[in-house]
């Protein structure tokens, strides 16, 4: 699964899951995963209309698992390579993210409209919480 050649067509859920699993198992590097996902997150493929919204969210995660953090300045992160700083996401984060993404896929498959409603409600609740925090300042 180490072949990360970019194809012109956006990946599907099976391919994304396989790539995420390969990353979690150490079969591909974080840098290679970032390079694979960058086309659909930053490049021309970012304009693609994904039939499956969970593919788009997975690509965002895979794109960001190479983030490094400066140990002396914890708020500073960048897309990096091994040895440039501390990885922002641990291997447990990567594995846990895959599990949560697969759980979300199952929820979406069982009830796409219900899943969309749940996501929107979570976003509304988050926004309301943030607005309340700013009013208290």
C-alpha positions in Angstrom: 0.0 0.0 0.0 3.0 2.3 -0.2 2.3 3.4 -3.7 0.8 6.8 -3.3 0.6 7.8 -7.0 -2.0 10.5 -7.5 -4.8 9.6 -10.0 -6.9 12.2 -11.7 -10.1 10.9 -10.3 -10.9 11.7 -6.6 -10.4 8.6 -4.3 -13.4 6.8 -2.9 -14.0 5.7 0.6 -12.3 2.3 0.2 -9.1 3.9 -1.1 -9.1 6.6 1.6 -9.6 3.9 4.3 -6.8 1.8 2.9 -4.5 4.8 2.8 -5.4 5.8 6.4 -4.9 2.3 7.6 -1.5 2.1 5.8 -0.5 5.3 7.6 -1.6 4.0 11.0 0.4 0.8 10.4 3.5 2.7 9.4 3.4 1.4 5.8 3.6 5.0 4.5 5.1 8.1 5.9 3.2 11.1 7.1 5.0 13.2 4.4 3.9 10.8 1.6 0.3 10.8 2.9 0.3 14.6 2.9 1.6 14.6 -0.7 -1.1 12.1 -1.7 -3.9 14.1 -0.1 -2.7 17.6 -1.1 -4.2 17.4 -4.6 -7.7 17.1 -3.2 -7.2 19.5 -0.3 -5.2 22.3 -1.9 -4.8 21.5 -5.6 -7.2 21.3 -8.5 -8.9 18.3 -7.0 -10.1 20.5 -4.1 -12.8 21.7 -6.5 -14.0 18.1 -7.0 -17.6 17.5 -6.0 -17.3 14.4 -3.7 -20.3 12.2 -3.8 -19.4 11.0 -0.3 -18.9 13.9 2.2 -16.9 11.6 4.4 -14.2 11.2 1.8 -13.6 14.9 1.9 -13.3 15.0 5.7 -10.9 12.0 5.6 -8.7 13.8 3.1 -8.6 16.8 5.4 -7.3 14.6 8.2 -4.8 12.7 6.0 -3.5 16.1 4.7 -2.8 17.3 8.3 -1.2 14.3 9.9 2.2 15.6 8.9 1.8 18.7 11.1 4.8 19.5 13.3 4.9 21.6 16.4 7.7 23.6 17.8 8.3 22.3 21.4 9.4 25.8 22.5 6.4 27.5 20.8 3.4 25.1 21.1 1.1 27.4 19.1 3.3 27.1 16.0 2.5 24.3 13.6 3.5 23.6 10.0 3.5 20.8 7.5 6.8 19.2 8.1 9.0 16.2 7.9 10.3 13.9 10.6 12.9 15.5 12.8 11.8 19.1 12.2 9.8 19.3 15.4 7.3 17.2 17.4 4.5 15.6 15.5 1.3 17.4 16.4 -0.8 14.2 16.0 0.4 11.0 17.7 0.1 7.6 16.2 -2.8 7.0 18.7 -4.5 10.1 17.2 -4.1 8.7 13.7 -5.5 5.3 14.7 -8.3 6.9 16.8 -9.2 9.2 14.0 -9.5 6.3 11.6 -11.8 4.5 14.1 -14.0 7.6 14.6 -14.1 8.2 10.8 -15.3 4.6 10.2 -17.9 5.0 12.9 -19.1 8.2 11.2 -19.2 6.3 7.9 -21.5 3.7 9.5 -23.8 6.4 10.9 -23.9 8.1 7.5 -24.7 4.9 5.7 -27.5 4.1 8.1 -29.1 7.5 7.8 -27.5 10.1 5.6 -30.0 12.8 6.4 -29.9 12.1 10.1 -26.1 12.2 10.0 -26.2 15.6 8.2 -28.7 16.9 10.8 -26.4 15.7 13.6 -23.4 17.4 12.1 -25.2 20.7 11.6 -26.5 20.6 15.2 -23.0 20.0 16.6 -21.8 22.9 14.5 -24.6 25.2 15.8 -23.9 24.2 19.4 -20.2 24.9 19.0 -20.9 28.3 17.5 -23.2 29.2 20.3 -20.7 28.1 22.9 -18.0 30.2 21.2 -20.3 33.2 21.1 -21.1 32.8 24.8 -17.4 32.7 25.6 -16.7 35.9 23.7 -19.6 37.7 25.4 -18.1 36.8 28.8 -14.7 38.4 27.9 
